[in-house]
Amino acid sequence: MRRRFLTALAAALLVAPVVPGVAVADPSYPFRDPRLPLQARVDDLVGRLTLDEKVSLLHQYQPAVPRLGVGFFKTGTEALHGVAWSTDIDNNGAVVTADGTSFPQAVGLASTWDPDLIKRVGAAVGDEARGFHAENPRVFGLNLWAPVVNLLRDPRWGRNEEGYSEDPLLTGAISTAYGKGLEGPDPRHLKTAPTLKHYLAYNNETGRDVTSSNVPPRVLNEYDRQAFKPALTANAATGVMAAYNLINGRPATVDPDQATLLREWADYPLFNVSDAWAPNNLTGSQKYFATQAEASAALIKAGLDSFTVDDINAGPTIASVKQALAQGLLTEADVDRAVGHALSIRFRLGEFDPGGGPYSGIGPEVINSPANQRLARETAGDAMVLLKNDGLLPLKKDRTAVIGPLADTLYTDWYGGKLPYQVTAADGIAEQATATVTSSGSDRIALAHQGRYLAGGPDAATVTAPSATPEAQFDVVDWGQDVLTLRNVANGKYLGYTNGVFTTRDDQPNGWFVQQQFKLEQQADGSVLLRYAGYETLESWFGPNKYVGVDATGKLVLTNEAGAARFTREVLRSGVDEAVAAAKSVDTAVLVVGTNPFINGREAHDRTSLALGAGQEALVKAVLKANPRTVVVLQTSYPETINWLQQNVPAIVWTTHAGAETGHAIADVLYGARNPAGRLTQTWPAAESQLPADLNEYDIISTGQTYLYSDDKPLYPFGHGLSYTSFRYGKPRVGDGKVTLTVTNTGKRDGDEVVQLYTHQRTSRDTTAVKQLRAFDRVHLKAGETRTVTLPLKREDLARWDQTRSRWIVESSDYDILVGASSSDIRQRAVLKVKGETIPARDLSRPTRAETFDAYAGVRLLDESKAAGTVVGSTAAGQWAAYKDARLRDAASLTVRTSGSGTVEARLGSPTGPLIGTATVTATGDVYSYSTTTVPVARTSGRHDVYLVLGAGVRLSQFVIR
């Protein structure tokens, strides 16, 4: 680990004796002296702790050590786009939601393409985290679990809203800016301690704790790791959270990168944490270790420093670590190391400094301050992306209808706080238009059963069916895939199922299981069944009971299809008809449609479709027909396949769920007070067929994913976004580690342009990216202004991973320099000739790691041992790995290191090409025990593509052909 602040003299500075049993905290202890090096202070405090005290600090809830004056400390306040929530140890781990400033969702923050702005956002969130901490330190800790830097390679991922981009450079720039803001500018102290989530290669929710991300070395090094490296090397994060999934067969919680590579990147000690309950998965769903003692030992040895498990109960963690120590699986030095990492951020947070450090004076007055509200409005505006404009925007201040399910409401997400106030689209537009009319465009219905109507009771009341008239009315919103919500008009609450009863008590769809979801299933006799579609594991929890029935008292109950109540659906108000009437009565219609963050996709639930809800698309079509001056504001957390809208609607603006100031920001953009300059941070596919069939495909090179490797024509390309003005790009000059060009605002409005620099490597031994983002700059230009833009491009920026030699190289090649307004809108080109390396032919006469293949089919990357290493494994006969352009020099033997039983065939040219030899290997009795087998092969010379074809169940660690 690089620790530039350490000194060999640190031990000599420890003037007080180490006496673990001392009764009171002595203020003269060296660990309380801020003049000493950080590591010296950490070592002093660790040395004063008993073993029991040290083990207790490994759990998420670190207890106080009163005799040393060490207070209680908890990890994990959620803060992706504002302080969101934390847990209350004094109330059995209950979730406490914050009500501070809410900024746009993370993917919206990144769509600003403005690191300076995002650093300001991070600073505001860091201030508010301090404010909440000052208000209640036992709930709101200063170790923040943010940002999420997992790459958005597939828009079907349920947690798309939490990440930044499909591109590692953009992700790194935004995460570094946010992290720097969270940490504050003091060089020795932290305002807050941000934690990067989730290491590594995590993009699927279905079976996320048991699926293994198959990540070949090139993708691992060039793509997934590159999302984490920038913030760590810039000291903009204080640790990582391990992901739930497995990586190449090994659970991420025991990935040795946490103890090695990640710490090599950072200048300070890292404090790495597990995700919730993940330590228990090692003996539970993953069945990776037989005992929790083995699992806990492996976690600590792999570089994980804190157990987020068993809620507030640290007992099982303490017991398992002590068992590991007793069994010799861990040493006290291992525990000391992890505890030292845990304490390191507490020292940097100022906890042990006199007065609590430079940020201790920040109080609750900063929460939702007017300055932060203004910053939220600015950020929400800068994040908005103008997808299409046929000249309708910016709007004139005329009579406007604001229509749609998101027109007059704002939704939060699982990692968002409670909005302290709301400015909806309708609110914001009402401040700008001469007159407004608002319509949700939702059908208002009544549901009758045997002559009586479904009636919504008051908050927390059971829903019954005693009414003789349709006094109970429900507004229906179609969120897609037939899932809808029923909002009780009488009290504004949503129908849901909680603790065994149906109620109308919830302000919004929410909660971990999101139990306010239903489907209306049309029956042949004209009736409908009300199907409960909440996020529950219905089959395991309730068996076949997925439908709503009515018992003898009129109370709604959960039942099976045979017992489902048959309702008559009476439409009291047609949402489309009302919307059409509103659209016809005004000059302009603004349709606000999109998704619900708790329904369409979120943690634990991947998306099943990229389509906009059918009911919402029908609403758009009807309104557009009624009023051709229709603008669509699309509010979603991810890409949508809105092909019809793109072809027919004159203007489309995209925003995430952007917080309390969303409505002001929408109005600012629609009416031209803010010239939109947000840019998409991921590709919007034209069809789901452009994505891999399986969401769990992580090899973006072989599957052609993201703008980097896809040849498909998308609906909207990476980096896309329009403006109310126009820009001209001058000819670029390339040299001295930079690309320089002029950019001119050729329009009549001031505006921002996001200048994007891409490169393309013309020749290579291997497949390289179609184009790759290397630098960008968001530049503000007044109308008619010309400015010189300088974008860094160093030789090392062109490096890629050479899997044949397992190292970074820059290949000799001509590199296209592509500068433009998006990955598809390239305005200027140049060529950079680079004299670098030429990858030589493979030398298979030396031991070759099997994982370094050039191509493969069927085989999976697996764990060589539970501690480290990667092998190639087969699940069926005929699966293969290829090692291309290998120079064989009179080769006569094949040596393989394997586990499992079967065969390893060596073939030339293709997996069915000439067979030069076959190694028959026998089982070792353990997949982690390997044997070496040598067999003769037909003497072969020359340069060949060598294919190793495996029998079923063989694990290949390395091989030699000579």
N, C-alpha and C positions, 0 to 999 in steps of 0.2 A: 504494500500500500504506500502511495506517495503521501507523506505527511510533512509538508514543508515547514510546519510550525513546530515540529518535534526537535528536541535537542538531546544530545547524549548527557548533558549536564542536569537533566530534569530530576534525576534521583537525588542529586546532591542538594536540591532545593527543598527537599521534604524535611523541614526542620523539626516537625513534631513527631513523636514516636507513633508507630502503628499499634494501637491497643484496641482490638475489636470489642472488648468488654467494657469500655469506658461508659460511664452512666449518663453523661450529658454532652450536648454538642458544644465543642470548644470553638469559639469564633476565630481562634488563631490557627486552626487546622489549615494545612496548605491547600486543601481542596477549595477553601473559601477565599483564596488569594487570587484575584483576577490578573495579577501581574505575572503569574506563572503560566508556562505553556499548557495548552489544553490537555495534552496527554499526561502531563505530570499531575494535574488536578484529578483527572479520571483515575489514574493509577492509585493516587493517595486515597480517594474515597473507596474504590474497590477493595483496597487493602484493609480498610477499617470495617468492612462488612463481614458478618459471619456467613458461613456457607448457606445456612437457612435463609438469611436475608437476601443473599445473592440469588438463590433459586426463586424466591418470591418475586423478584423483579423481572422474571422472564415472561410473566403473563401480561396481557393487555392492561390490566388494572394493577399498577405497581403500588403496593401499600407503603405507607409512611414508615420511616425508621426514626422514631422520636428521639432516641438517644443520641443520634447524630444530627438532629434537626432537619432530616430529609423528609419532605412532605409527600403526600399522595400525588400520583401522576397517572394519567390515562392517555392511551394512544387513540387516535382515530376520530377526529372531527371531520365530517364530510364537507367539502368546500369546492366542488367542481366549477360552479359559476356563482359564487356567493356562499356564505356560511349556510349550510343546509340543516344538518341535524347531528345530534350526538346522543349518547346514552347516559342515563342517570344511575350511578351505582347505588345511591341511597334509595332508589325506588325500583329495585330488582331489575336494573338494566332497561327501564322503560325509555322509549325514544322520545327525545325532546326536540321539537322542530324550531328552528330559528326563524325570526321574522325581520331579518335585515335586508339590505339591498340585494335584489336578484338581477343578475346580469343574464345575457343570452346564454342558452345552452352551449356547451363546450364547442360543438361543431359550428355554432354561430360565432363564437369568439374567434375561431380560426378563420372564418370566412371574411373577416376584416383584412386579413393579410397585413396586419399592422402590429409588429412586436412592441413598438413604443406604447401604443394604446393599451395593449394587453398587459404590459408591465404596470401601467397605471391602474388597470382593473385589479391585478394581483395585489398591488399595494393597498387598494381600498378594501379588498377582501381580508388581507392580513390585518389591517387596522380593526375591522369589525370582529375578526376572530379574537383579537386582543380585548375588544370591548365586551364581547360575550363572556370571555374568560374572566375578566374583572368582575362581571356580574355574578357568575356562577362557575368557579374554577373546577368544581367536581363534576360538572356536566360537560362544559366546553373546554377541552384540552387544546394545547397549542401544537400538537403533532397533527397536521392536516393530511387526510388521505386524498390527495389531488396533486397534480393533474393525472388524468388517464391519457396514456400515450400509445395505447394499442392502435395499430394502423387499421384504417377503415377500408380494408381490401375488398370487402363484400358488403353491399348495402343491406343485405338481409339480416345482418347481425342485430340482435335486439338492442344492444347497448350502443348503437351507432351514435346516438346523441351525446354520449360521454366522451368520445374521442375527437380528434382534430382533423385528420386528413388521411388519405390513402398514401400520401407521400412522406417519406421519412425526413427530408430536409425541412419541409414546412412544419411538420409535427415538432421537430426539434427546435425550430425557431420560436414557435408559439409557446411550447412548454417551458423553454428556457426563460422567455419573457415573463410568463405567469409566475413561474417559480421564483425568479428574481424579485418580482413585486411582493410575493408572499413573504420572502425572507427579509426584505428591507435592505437598506444600503450600508448598514454598519459592517465593517469588514470582519469583526470578531464575534458579533452577536447576531442572533436570529430573531426576527419579529415573530415568525412562525416557522415550523419545520415541515416542509412539504415532502410527501411520499409519492413516488411515481407508481402508477398502477398500469397493468398487472403483468409482471414478468413471467412468461413471455409467450408470444405466438398464440394469443387468445382472442378468438373471434367467433365462437359459437356457444350458444347457451344450452342446446339440447345435449344432455349427457356431458355437460362441461367438466365434471369431475372425473369422468372415466374415458373420455376421448383423448387420443394422442395426436398432437399436431405433428405432421410429417414435414420436417423442415430440412432440406439438404443444406450443406455447408454454405453455398453461395447465397441462398435466400436468407439463411440464418444471419450471416455476417453483413451482407449488403442491404438487407431490408429490415428484418424484425429487430435486430440489436441496434440498428442505427436510429431507431425511434427513441431509445433510452439513452444513448451515449451523449448527445449534446447537452442535456440538462445536467448530467452527472459531471461531465468534464468542465462545465461552466460553474460548478458548485451552486447550481440553482435547484438542487434537490438534496435531501438528507438521507435518502434510502429508497428502497423499492418494496412494493407489496408483491409477494409471489402469487401467481395465478392458480386457479383451481385445476387446470388441465394438466395433462402430461405432455412433455416435449420429447419427441423421438423415444417414447417408451418409458420415460422417467418422470414422475410427478414434479411439477415445477417447484413445489415446496422443498424438495431436496436437490434442486438444480445446483451443481457446484459453482456455477457462475457467480452466485451470491457471495461466495467466499473468495473468489479469485478475480475474474475479469472485471466485474462491476467495481470492486474496490481499487483495482488498478487505474480505473478511469477517474476516480475521485481524489481530491486533495485532502478531504476530511474523512474521518471514520463514518461509515454508513450504518444506519439503523434500519435493518430490514425486518418486515413484519409479514405474518401470514394473513391470508384472507379469512373471513369468518368461518370457523369450524373446520378449516382445511387440515389442521394437524390430525384430526380424528379420521379424515378420509383415508389416510395412509393405512389404517388398520380396518377401515370400514369399506366404503364403496370401492376403493382402489386395491384393497387387500395386498398392499405392497410389503408390509411388515406384519409379523405374527403378533407382536406385542407393542403396546404404546411406548414402552421404555425404549425399544429399538427405534421406533419412529421418532421419538423426541431426540434421541441421540443423533440420529441422522440429520434431522432438521438443524440442530445447532452446529454440527460439523460442516454442513453445507453452507453455512453463513446466514441462517435465519435467526434473528435475535429476539423475536417477540411472538408469543402464542396468542392469537385471537381465537379463543375457543371456550366453549362451555359458559358463554355469557360472562357473568360477573364471578363465577365460581372458579377460583384459581386452584382449588384442591387437586383435581385430576392432573393438571400440568405439573404441579409441585411433586406429586407422588410419582409420576412417570419419570421425571428428571432425576429424582433421588434414586429410583430403581436403576436407572441407567448408570448413575455413578456407582452404586453398590455392585453392579454386575461388570464394571470395568468398561462399559461401552462409551463412557464419557470420563474426562478428567476434570478436576476443579479448574484447571487452566482453560479448558474449553468454555466452562461457565463464566469464568472471569472475562474472557474475550467478549462473549455476547453481552454480558452485563455492562462492560465498558462501553460497548457501542450504544446501548440503551441510555447510559448516563451522559454520553458525549453530547447528545442534542439538548439535554437538560442544562448542561453547562453553557452551551451556546445560546440557549434561550434566556440566560441570565439568572436562572433560578438560584444559583449559589453565589451570586455577586452581591455585594452590599447594595441594598435598595432594589434588587431584582433586575438590574441591567437597564439599558437605554430605552427600552420599549415598555417598561413597567408602568409608566404614567398614563398609557392609553386607557381610557375608560369607556363606559357605555354610551357616552355622548356622541361617539363616532358612528353608532349604528344607524343606518338609514339616514345619514346626514343629507342636507340639501345638496352639498357638493357631490356626494355619491349618487344621489338621484339624477343630477345633471350628467354625471359620467355614464350612468346606466342608459339614459336617453341617447347620448352621443354614441355609445357602443352599439346599442340596438340599431341605430340608424346606419352606422358604418358597416354593420354586419349584413345588411339587406342586399340581396342580389337581384338586379334587373335581368330577368331571363329573356324577356322579349318585349319589344316596343315598336309598334307600327306607327308611332307618332302621336298616340293618344296621351302619353305622359310627357311632361308633368301636367296635371289636371288644372283647369281653371276653377275658380271658386264659384261653383254653381250649385244647383240642387242635386243632391247625391243620395242614393239609396245604399245603405250598408247591409249586406245580405250574407247569410251563411251561418253554419253552426259555430263558427269561431268569431262572428262579427261582434258580439257583445259579451264575450267571456274570455278569460285567460286561464290557461291550464298550467299547472306545475308538473314536475316530474319526480321520480323517486329520489334523485339526488339534488333536488331543489328545496329551498326553504319555503316558508309560508309567506305569501305576498303581503306586505304591510298595507298596500293599497293597490288599486288596479286602474290603469288607463287602457281601456279596450280600444279596438279599432273604431268602433262607433263613437267612443268618447273623443278620440283624437281627430277624427274626420269632422265631427260636429263643431269643433273649434275652428275649422278651416272653411267648410262649405257654407253657402248662404242658407241652405236648409237641408235637413236630413230626415230620412225615414229609415227605420231599422226593421229587419225581418230575419228570423233565424233560418227560414226556409225549411223548417221541420214540421212534419205532420203532427197535429195534435189529435190524440186518439182517446177512446175509452174502450175498455175491455169488459165485455159482459159475459157472465157465466150463469146459466140457468135462470135468466131473468134478473140477475142482480149484477151490479157493477163492481169491478175491482176498485177499491178505495184506498188511497194513501193516507195513513195516519200521520200524526205529528212526529217530530223527531224522536227516534228510538222507539217508536210505537210499531206494533205488529201490523202488517198490512192485512186487512180483512175484506170481505165482500158482502156487506149487508145492504148496500145502497140500492134504492129503487130507481134513482135517476143518475145520469152520468155526471154527478158533481165532481167526481175524481177524474182528472184529465192528466194525460201524460204526453210530454213532447218527446218525439222519437228522433234520434240521430243515428244515421247509418255510418259506421266507422269502417266499413269494408268487410268482405268475406262473410256477409250476413250478420255480423255482430253489431248490436245496437244498444243504446242506453235509453232508459225510460225515466224522464225527469218529471216529478210530481209538480204540476202547476200550482197546487195549493200552497206548498211550502218551499218550492224551489229545490227540493232535495231529490236524490236519486234512489230508485228502487235497488236494493241490494240484499244480499244474504249474509248474515253475520251471526255467529254463535248459535246456529240452528234455527234462526227465525228470519223472515223477510221483513225488512223495514224500509221506510223512506226517511233516512236520517243524514245521509252523506252529502256534503257540499259539492263534491266531485268524485268521479271514480278514483280510488286510491287504495292504499294498503298493499301489502306484499302479494296477496292473492287476487286483488282487483275483482271484487265480487259483485260489481254492479253491471255485469255484462249479460246480455240475453240474446236469444234468437227467436223470431216469430216464424214458426214452420206452418206453411199453408197446408190445409187438409183438403181432401177431395170433396167434402161436404160444405166447403166454404168457411169452416171454422179454422182457428189457428191454435197451435200448441205453443206455450211459452217455455222455451228451453233455457235452462240456466247455463251460461257459458263462462262463468267466473274462472279465474286462474287457480283452480284447485286440481289436484291429482284425483280426478273424479272416480276413476275405476278403483283405485286403492282406498279412497276415503269413503265413498258412498256406493260403490258397486255400480249397478245400472241406473241409479237414481240421478237423473240429469234433467228432470222436467218439473214444472211447477204444477202442483195439484191443490185442491181446496178440500179441507177436512169438514167434518160435520158442523163445526162452529163457524165456518167461513174463513178460517185462517189458512194462509198459504203455507204449503208444505213442499218439501222436496220429495219426489217420487219417481217411479219408473215410467216408461212411455205408456204402458197400459193404464196406469193410474192418473195420467196427465189430464188436467182440466182442459175442456174444449171451450175456448173463448171465441166470442164474436168480436171482430175488430171493427169498431165504428170510427170513421174518420170525421172528426168534428171540424177540422180545419186542414185544408190541403196546403202543405208547406210550399209546394211548387206554385200553386195558384196565388198564394199570398205574395211570394217573391216576384212573380211575373207582374202582378199588379203594382207592386212597389217600383219595379224597374221601369214600367211604362209611365209612371207618374213623375219621373225626374229626368234630368239631363244625362246623368252618369250613374252607372251601377258599379259598386265595388263589392265583389264577392270574396269573402274570406272563408276559405275551405282548407281542409288538411287532415291532420291526424291528432289523436289523443295520446299523449306520452305514456299513459298508463295502460293503453289498450292495444295499439297497433304494433308495438314492439318495445321491449324493455328488458331489464335484467331478468334472467331465467326464461325468457320467451323470445325466440327469434321470430322474425316476420315470415309469414307464409305467402305474402304477395307484395309486389311493388306498386300495385294499382291503387289509385284513389278510390274511395268507397263509391260503389255504383250509384247510390242515391245522391251523393254529392256531385258526381259527374253529370248525372241527369239534371240536377239543379243548375249547373253551369250552362248546359245546353239550352235549357228553357229560358234562362235569364238573358243569355246572349241573343237568342232569337227575338226576345221582346225588346231588347235595347242593345244595338250594336256597339254603343259606347260603354263597353263592359271591361273592367279591369279585374283580374284574378290576383288576389293575394294568397299565395300558397304557404300555409304555416305548417311545417312538418319538421321532424327530427332527422330526416334522411331523404335520399332520392326517391322520386316517384316516377312511374312510367306514364306521364301525362301527354302522350303523343297527340291525342285529339285536341287538347287545349293548346298545345304549341302550334298546331296547324290552323286553328280557327279563332282563338281569342286574341284580340289586338295587343294586349299588354299583360304581362305576368311578372309579378314580384315574388321572390321567395324569401321567407324568414323562418328561423327556428322559433320555438317558444322562447320569447326574448325577455321575459320578466315584466315587472310592473309598468315599465315605460313603453311597452310594445306599441300601444295605440298612438302615442306621440310620435314614435319613430316611423310608423307606417305613414302617418299623415305628413311628416316632414319629407319623406321620400316621394309620396304620391303628388304633393303639391309643389315640389321643387325647392323647398327650403333647404333640403340636403340632396346633393347630386349623388345618386347611388354609385358606389364603387366596390361593393362586396364582390367577392369572387368565389366560385365553387371550389371546395377543397377535395372533392371526389367526383369521379365520373358518374353521370346519370345515364344508365344504360337505356337503350331504346326498347329493349324487351328483356324479360327474364331469361330467355334462351341465350343471351350473351354472357350469362354467368355460368359457372360450373354447376353440374347437376347436384353436387354435394357441397353444402356450405363448409364442410370440414376439409376443404382442399387448400392447403397453405403454401404449396409450391407455385408461386405466382408466375415463375418463368415457364414451367412445363405446361401450365394450364392457361397461360396468356391473360392473366388478370391485371387490372388497373390500367391506367393510361400508359404505364411503363412498358407493358408487354402485349396489350390488346391491339388487334388490327380491326376490330369492329367499329362501325360508325355509331357513336353514342347519340342519345337525345341531346345531352349537353356535355361538352368536354370538360375535363379537369381544367380549372383556372378560368372558366367562362364567367362573364358578367359584363353587362352593357352600361352605358352612361348616357346622360342627356347632352353630352358634348362629344367631340371627336378629337383624335390625337394622331399626329404624324410622327413616325420614328425616323431618325436620321441613320446614316450608315454607321455601323459599329466599328470601333477600333479595338483590336485585340492585342494585348501584350502587357508585360510587367505585372502579371497576376491579376488582371482585371479586364473587363469589357466596358468600353465607354461609348456612349452615344447621346445624341440630343433627342429630346421629346418635346413636341410642340402641341399646345392646345389650339386646335384649328377651329373650334366652335365659338359660340357666343356666350357660353356659360363657364364659370369657374368649375373646376372638378378635379377629382383624383383619378390617376391612372396607376394600375398595378403593372409595372413593367416586369416581365418574366423572362428569365434566361434559361434556356434548355440546351443540352448538347446531345449529339448522336454520334456514336463511334461507328465509323464506316466499315472497318474491317476488324475481325477478331477471331480467335480460335473458337470462341463460344458464342451462343446467342446473347446479344446485348439488348439493352432497352431501345424501344422505338425512339424515345426521347426521354430525357431525365432532367428534372428541375435542378438547377445549380445555384441560382440566386434570384432574388426578387426585391422590388422596392416599390412601396406605395408613395407616389409623388403627387403633391398638390400643385396645380398649375392654374393661374388665372387665365381668363379668355385671352388668346393671342400670345401667351407667354411661352418662351422656349427655355428649357433647362437641360443642363448636362447631367446625365445619370451615369453613375459608376457602379458597376456590379462586380463583386470579387469573383475571380476564377483562377485558382491556383492549380498547378500541375497535379498536386496530390488530390485535388477534388475529383480528378478523373480516374482515381484508382478503383479497381474492382478486385474481388476475391478470386485468386487462382486456386481452384480446388485441387489441381494436380500437385501443387506444392504447399498448399495450406498457408498461403500468405497473400498480403496485398501487393498488387503490381499496377503499374501504368503501362499499357500496351502501346507499342508503336502503331500509329494510325493517323489518318486524317479525321479530325473531329469537327462535325458541323456545329457552328455556333448559331443558335436559333433564338431570336429575340422577338417577343410578341405580347399580345394581350391575353392569350390563353394557350393551352397546349396545341390547339388546332388553328389558332389565329396568329400565325407567325408573320411578322411584318418585315423583318430584316434577317439576313444571313451572312455568315462569314465562315471561313475555314481556318482551323488551327492545326498545323502539322506538328505532331509530337513524336519525338524520337525517344522511345522508351524501351520496353522489353518485348521480346518475342518468346512466347511460351514454348519451351522445347518439347520434343517428343517425350512421352512418358517412359520412364525407366522402370519397368516392372520387375527388373532383376533385384531391386531393393524392396524391402517390405512395404507394401502399399495398403493403406487403410481402405477397407471396403466402402466406407461411407463417402469416399472422394470420387464416386462415379461421375460420369458425364451425362448419362441418361439411364433410365430405369423403367421397368414396367412391372407392376404388381407388388414388388418387394416393399417392405416397410423399414424405416429406420427405428431401431430399438436400443434399449440400454445394454451396454456391455457388462456393466456391473451396477449394483444399486448406488454406488458412489460416483462413478464417472465413466466416460467413454460411450461411443456409439457404434453399433454394428448394423449390418444389413440382414434382415430376416425375411423368410418366405412363408407364406401361408398355403401355397398350392404349388404343385410341380410346374415347371416351365417359366416361373418368374425370373427376371434377370436384371443384371446391372452391367452397364457398358463402360469401358475405359478406352477412350478413343485416342487415335494417333500414338500408339505405343510402339517403341522400337524394340524388337526382339532380336537378340544376338545369339543365334544358334541355340535357342532355348530348348531344353530337354526335360525339364521337370516342372511340376506344379506343386506348390506347398500352400496349404490352407490351414488357417486357425479357426476352428469351428466349435459350436456346440449343437446338439441335436444329431439326429441320424438321417442319412440320405446321401444325395450325390451333389457334387459341384462339377459341372461340365465347363470346359474352356472351349469356346468356339470363336471363329474369326469372321468378321464382316457383318454378322447379324446373329440374332439368337437362334437361328436355324442354320447358320453357316457351317463350314467345315469343322468337324470336331477334332481337336488336337489332343484331348486327354480328359479323363474323368476321375475325380477323387471320390471314393466311397468312404463316407465318414460314419463313425459309430457314436451313439449317445454317450454322454459323459455322466448322465444321471442328474444333472443340474444345468439349467440354461446359462448359469453364470460360471460354469466350469468349462474350460476350453481345452481341446486337444489339437495337436498339430499332425497333419497327414501330408505325406509327400508321395507323389506318383509320377511315373514317367509320362512325357507327352511326345507327340511326333515332333522331331526337330524342326524348328521354325525360325526363320530370320526375316528381317524387313520390318516395314512400318505397317501396323494393322490396328483395326478396331477390335479389341478383345471383349468378348461377352462372356460373363460368368452366369450360367443358368443353374438355378438352385432347385433341388428337390424340396418337397413340402417339409416345413418345420426345421429347416437348417438356418442357423445364425452364423454369418461369416464376419469375422473380426478383421482379418487381414490376409494377404496372400502374396506369394512371390512366384514369378515365372522366370526361370533361368536355366 
